[in-house]
Amino acid sequence: MGHAGAAAFAVRYLGGRPVEAMPRPELRCVRDGEPAPVGQAEFRRVLGSFASGVAVITAPGTQGEPGPAGFACQSFSSLSLEPPLVCFMVGRTSTTWPRIARAGVFCVNVLSAGQDELCRAFAVSGADKFAGVAYDPAPVSGSPRLAGAAAWIDCAVHAVHTGGDHLIVVGRVAALDADGTAEPLLFHRGRFARLRGDRPGRPARGRPAQGRPT
């Protein structure tokens, strides 16, 4: 398909309009007057029990853009071995996602222990997220590859699916590598955590995240 075709495929949901955040959809899983079966606060509390890694999704700037784009992402996963696919989820109202969609490519930067502040910087809106951040271009897409990351996965957008108030973005892997000595940065119950080799199963807790990863 090529990067240009992937970009056009990724932004098909915009219907040719200028790239902007999608509005929150009107979702109905209950009838009028019927209470929702699960409250949002309870949903967040229970799902927060699932510990995950933390990544920063980056993309190169395109014509007319002020620079590269990126955001902190908690919902990243491997998807397929053949072909090699990964996926991440992003809110439909994200202002960063349309820039990544327009680029048609992205790099997943899996953060390592000690990169808490880097994650916080990419979890906020309306700031120059790359100010003072060391990176080089990923070998295929040219997306920012952040220094010190535990792993990086260079991708082209393969497909985009709707999933309630989020989009499910599937990426086809073009190149990847990892630092086999790096420990991962974890996110659990609203806080950053790290693995501790002296007491398996008991993560060291960090400060709460400001601007929770997407």
KETINU-776109 format. One line per field, with one value per residue (C-alpha): z negated, x negated, y negated; chain; residue number from 1. Coordinates in Angstrom, 1 decimal. Example, Ala and Ser with C-alpha at 12.3 -4.5 7.8 and 13.67 -1.06 7.14 Angstrom:
BEGIN
zz = (-7.8 / -7.1)
xx = (-12.3 / -13.7)
yy = (4.5 / 1.1)
mol = (A / A)
seq = (1 / 2)
***
This chain:
BEGIN
zz = (0.0 / -0.8 / -3.4 / -1.3 / -0.8 / -4.5 / -5.5 / -3.2 / -4.7 / -8.2 / -7.8 / -5.9 / -9.0 / -8.6 / -5.4 / -3.7 / -6.4 / -7.9 / -10.4 / -13.8 / -16.9 / -16.5 / -18.8 / -21.5 / -20.0 / -21.3 / -22.6 / -23.7 / -25.5 / -27.6 / -27.0 / -27.8 / -31.5 / -32.3 / -34.4 / -33.0 / -34.3 / -35.2 / -36.5 / -35.0 / -38.4 / -39.2 / -35.7 / -36.1 / -39.6 / -38.6 / -35.3 / -37.1 / -38.7 / -35.4 / -35.4 / -32.0 / -30.4 / -29.2 / -25.7 / -23.8 / -20.3 / -18.0 / -14.4 / -12.1 / -11.3 / -7.9 / -5.6 / -7.5 / -10.9 / -13.6 / -14.3 / -15.3 / -17.2 / -20.2 / -23.2 / -26.1 / -25.7 / -28.2 / -25.8 / -23.5 / -22.6 / -20.1 / -17.8 / -15.1 / -14.2 / -10.6 / -9.4 / -12.2 / -13.7 / -16.8 / -18.0 / -20.3 / -21.4 / -21.3 / -22.4 / -19.5 / -20.9 / -20.9 / -19.1 / -18.5 / -16.7 / -13.6 / -13.1 / -13.4 / -11.0 / -8.5 / -8.7 / -8.1 / -10.2 / -13.9 / -16.3 / -19.6 / -22.3 / -25.2 / -28.2 / -30.7 / -34.5 / -35.3 / -32.4 / -34.6 / -33.8 / -30.1 / -30.2 / -32.1 / -29.5 / -26.7 / -28.7 / -28.6 / -25.9 / -24.5 / -25.2 / -23.2 / -24.2 / -22.4 / -24.1 / -25.6 / -24.6 / -22.9 / -19.9 / -16.5 / -13.5 / -13.3 / -10.4 / -8.2 / -9.1 / -10.4 / -13.5 / -16.7 / -18.5 / -22.1 / -23.8 / -26.7 / -25.7 / -26.6 / -23.1 / -19.9 / -17.1 / -13.8 / -12.0 / -9.2 / -9.8 / -8.7 / -9.7 / -12.0 / -13.7 / -16.0 / -19.6 / -21.5 / -22.5 / -21.3 / -18.0 / -17.6 / -15.5 / -13.9 / -12.8 / -10.5 / -11.9 / -9.6 / -12.1 / -15.9 / -18.6 / -22.3 / -25.1 / -26.8 / -30.0 / -30.5 / -33.1 / -32.1 / -33.4 / -34.6 / -35.3 / -38.0 / -39.9 / -38.7 / -39.6 / -37.9 / -39.2 / -38.6 / -38.9 / -41.9 / -41.5 / -45.3 / -45.9 / -42.8 / -42.4 / -44.6 / -42.3 / -43.6 / -43.5 / -41.9 / -42.1 / -40.6 / -36.9 / -35.9 / -32.8 / -32.8 / -29.8 / -27.1)
xx = (0.0 / -2.9 / -3.0 / -0.8 / 1.8 / 1.7 / 2.1 / 5.2 / 6.6 / 6.0 / 7.7 / 10.7 / 12.9 / 12.3 / 14.3 / 12.0 / 12.5 / 9.5 / 7.7 / 9.2 / 10.2 / 13.3 / 16.2 / 17.1 / 19.7 / 23.2 / 23.0 / 26.1 / 25.8 / 29.0 / 32.5 / 33.7 / 34.2 / 32.2 / 29.1 / 25.8 / 24.8 / 21.3 / 20.3 / 17.3 / 15.6 / 16.0 / 14.9 / 11.7 / 11.1 / 11.4 / 9.5 / 6.8 / 5.9 / 4.4 / 0.7 / -0.6 / -3.7 / -3.8 / -4.7 / -5.0 / -3.6 / -5.5 / -5.2 / -7.2 / -5.9 / -4.2 / -3.9 / -2.3 / -2.9 / -5.0 / -7.0 / -6.8 / -3.8 / -3.6 / -1.5 / -1.8 / 0.1 / 0.9 / 3.0 / 0.4 / 0.2 / -1.3 / 1.3 / 0.0 / -3.2 / -2.3 / -2.1 / -3.9 / -1.3 / -0.9 / 2.0 / 2.7 / 5.9 / 6.4 / 9.3 / 11.5 / 11.1 / 7.3 / 5.7 / 2.5 / 3.9 / 5.0 / 1.4 / 0.2 / 2.9 / 1.9 / -1.7 / -0.6 / -3.5 / -4.5 / -7.1 / -6.2 / -8.7 / -8.4 / -9.5 / -12.0 / -12.1 / -13.2 / -11.4 / -8.4 / -8.9 / -9.2 / -5.9 / -4.3 / -5.6 / -3.9 / -0.6 / 0.3 / 1.9 / 1.0 / -2.8 / -6.0 / -6.3 / -9.7 / -11.4 / -14.7 / -13.9 / -16.7 / -15.7 / -16.8 / -14.7 / -13.5 / -15.1 / -12.1 / -9.4 / -11.6 / -9.4 / -11.1 / -12.9 / -13.3 / -16.7 / -16.7 / -13.6 / -13.5 / -12.3 / -11.1 / -8.8 / -8.8 / -5.4 / -3.2 / 0.6 / 2.2 / 5.9 / 8.1 / 11.2 / 13.7 / 14.1 / 16.6 / 15.0 / 11.6 / 10.0 / 8.1 / 5.0 / 3.2 / -0.4 / -2.4 / -5.9 / -8.8 / -11.7 / -12.2 / -14.8 / -15.1 / -17.6 / -17.8 / -19.2 / -16.5 / -13.7 / -10.2 / -8.2 / -4.8 / -1.5 / 0.8 / 3.8 / 3.1 / -0.7 / -3.9 / -5.7 / -8.9 / -9.9 / -12.1 / -14.4 / -14.8 / -11.1 / -9.4 / -5.8 / -6.1 / -6.6 / -8.2 / -5.6 / -6.1 / -4.2 / -0.8 / -0.7 / 0.4 / 2.4 / 3.1 / 1.6 / 4.2)
yy = (0.0 / -2.4 / -5.2 / -7.5 / -4.9 / -3.9 / -7.6 / -7.9 / -4.7 / -5.8 / -9.2 / -7.8 / -8.4 / -12.1 / -12.2 / -14.7 / -17.3 / -19.1 / -16.9 / -17.5 / -15.5 / -13.4 / -14.2 / -11.7 / -9.3 / -8.9 / -5.3 / -3.4 / -0.1 / -0.6 / -1.7 / -5.2 / -5.6 / -2.4 / -2.9 / -1.9 / 1.6 / 0.4 / -3.1 / -4.8 / -5.2 / -1.5 / -0.6 / -2.6 / -1.2 / 2.4 / 2.2 / 0.3 / 3.6 / 4.7 / 3.7 / 2.6 / 1.2 / -2.4 / -3.6 / -6.8 / -6.7 / -9.2 / -10.2 / -12.5 / -15.9 / -16.3 / -19.3 / -22.2 / -20.6 / -22.4 / -19.3 / -15.7 / -14.4 / -12.0 / -11.0 / -8.6 / -5.4 / -2.7 / -0.6 / 1.0 / 4.7 / 7.1 / 8.5 / 10.9 / 12.8 / 13.4 / 10.7 / 8.8 / 6.5 / 4.4 / 2.2 / -0.7 / -2.5 / -6.2 / -8.4 / -9.6 / -13.2 / -13.1 / -16.1 / -14.1 / -11.1 / -13.0 / -14.1 / -10.5 / -9.4 / -12.1 / -10.8 / -7.2 / -5.9 / -5.8 / -4.4 / -2.8 / -3.7 / -1.3 / -3.3 / -2.0 / -2.4 / -5.9 / -7.5 / -8.6 / -12.3 / -11.6 / -9.9 / -12.8 / -15.2 / -13.3 / -12.8 / -16.5 / -18.6 / -22.0 / -21.8 / -21.2 / -17.6 / -17.2 / -20.2 / -18.9 / -15.3 / -13.3 / -11.2 / -10.1 / -9.0 / -5.4 / -3.6 / -3.1 / -5.7 / -8.5 / -8.7 / -9.9 / -7.1 / -8.3 / -7.9 / -5.4 / -3.5 / 0.2 / 1.0 / -0.6 / 0.7 / -1.2 / -0.8 / -1.9 / -2.3 / 0.9 / 0.4 / -1.7 / -0.4 / -2.1 / -0.8 / -2.9 / -6.2 / -5.0 / -4.1 / -0.8 / -1.5 / 1.5 / 1.1 / 3.2 / 3.6 / 2.6 / 2.7 / 3.1 / 3.6 / 3.7 / 3.0 / 6.4 / 4.9 / 2.3 / 2.8 / 1.7 / -1.2 / 0.1 / -1.5 / -0.1 / -1.6 / -5.1 / -5.1 / -4.3 / -1.2 / 0.7 / 4.3 / 5.1 / 8.1 / 8.6 / 9.2 / 10.7 / 9.7 / 6.6 / 3.6 / 0.4 / -2.3 / -5.7 / -9.0 / -9.2 / -10.0 / -13.5 / -13.3 / -9.6 / -7.7 / -7.1)
mol = (A / A / A / A / A / A / A / A / A / A / A / A / A / A / A / A / A / A / A / A / A / A / A / A / A / A / A / A / A / A / A / A / A / A / A / A / A / A / A / A / A / A / A / A / A / A / A / A / A / A / A / A / A / A / A / A / A / A / A / A / A / A / A / A / A / A / A / A / A / A / A / A / A / A / A / A / A / A / A / A / A / A / A / A / A / A / A / A / A / A / A / A / A / A / A / A / A / A / A / A / A / A / A / A / A / A / A / A / A / A / A / A / A / A / A / A / A / A / A / A / A / A / A / A / A / A / A / A / A / A / A / A / A / A / A / A / A / A / A / A / A / A / A / A / A / A / A / A / A / A / A / A / A / A / A / A / A / A / A / A / A / A / A / A / A / A / A / A / A / A / A / A / A / A / A / A / A / A / A / A / A / A / A / A / A / A / A / A / A / A / A / A / A / A / A / A / A / A / A / A / A / A / A / A / A / A / A / A / A / A / A / A / A / A)
seq = (1 / 2 / 3 / 4 / 5 / 6 / 7 / 8 / 9 / 10 / 11 / 12 / 13 / 14 / 15 / 16 / 17 / 18 / 19 / 20 / 21 / 22 / 23 / 24 / 25 / 26 / 27 / 28 / 29 / 30 / 31 / 32 / 33 / 34 / 35 / 36 / 37 / 38 / 39 / 40 / 41 / 42 / 43 / 44 / 45 / 46 / 47 / 48 / 49 / 50 / 51 / 52 / 53 / 54 / 55 / 56 / 57 / 58 / 59 / 60 / 61 / 62 / 63 / 64 / 65 / 66 / 67 / 68 / 69 / 70 / 71 / 72 / 73 / 74 / 75 / 76 / 77 / 78 / 79 / 80 / 81 / 82 / 83 / 84 / 85 / 86 / 87 / 88 / 89 / 90 / 91 / 92 / 93 / 94 / 95 / 96 / 97 / 98 / 99 / 100 / 101 / 102 / 103 / 104 / 105 / 106 / 107 / 108 / 109 / 110 / 111 / 112 / 113 / 114 / 115 / 116 / 117 / 118 / 119 / 120 / 121 / 122 / 123 / 124 / 125 / 126 / 127 / 128 / 129 / 130 / 131 / 132 / 133 / 134 / 135 / 136 / 137 / 138 / 139 / 140 / 141 / 142 / 143 / 144 / 145 / 146 / 147 / 148 / 149 / 150 / 151 / 152 / 153 / 154 / 155 / 156 / 157 / 158 / 159 / 160 / 161 / 162 / 163 / 164 / 165 / 166 / 167 / 168 / 169 / 170 / 171 / 172 / 173 / 174 / 175 / 176 / 177 / 178 / 179 / 180 / 181 / 182 / 183 / 184 / 185 / 186 / 187 / 188 / 189 / 190 / 191 / 192 / 193 / 194 / 195 / 196 / 197 / 198 / 199 / 200 / 201 / 202 / 203 / 204 / 205 / 206 / 207 / 208 / 209 / 210 / 211 / 212 / 213 / 214)
***
